[in-house]
Amino acid sequence: MAKTPDENDWLDLVSVGGEEAWAELARRVQVISEVVWSRWKSPRMSAEELSAEVLFHLLTRLDSLRSGLQTCNSSSIRHAYMQALVYRTAVDLWRKDLRQRAMESQVALRHQRIAESFRDESFGLSEQVQDALQRLPEEDSKLISMRFLENLSLVEIARRLGISYSAAGTRIHRAVNRLRQEFGCMPS
């Protein structure tokens, strides 16, 4: 006879498994994650996305989760342990999102300064930049145009090209370096 999960015990949910147990685990994680999300709303992540991220994070560490729950003496202690773990995990993911946004804004500011220098006609850069962009490969000139002339964010560029955020940043960095080479600012 298969063991059925105790409705109040987290250990049973992660040990027994099965569709009902996983659904209940996901529901509990969602309730706690929504509490975190309601306090620190992220404009880039919905409550459901945060819940899914927390659940994924916990399930990738299922063995350590089980062993942690097994060290708890009672169902109520396991419940408190899981609430704290889910809450901490959600907060950690929220902080990671904040760090990512801060990094993106720093990169955007740096790119804005470069874009302003491209548009600064008092130094006669406009014609030089256009000539250099024409000598670059089409993909590089397209990336530079999207980032610095159209003022698109790395996230928008990544979406348009169907690549990751970090891949977009790397490609733009390489394109800018090739542009610098065209100006003779960097060795080949």
Secondary structure, DSSP 4 states (H G I P E B T S, - for coil): -PPPPPTT-HHHHHHH-SHHHHHHHHHHHHHHHHHHHHHS-BTTB-HHHHHHHHHHHHHTTHHHHHHHHHTSSSHHHHHHHHHHHHHHHHHHHHHHHHHHHHHHHHHHHHHHHHHHHHH-GGGTHHHHHHHHHHHS-HHHHHHHIIIIIS---HHHHHHHHT--HHHHHHHHHHHHHHHHHHHTSS--
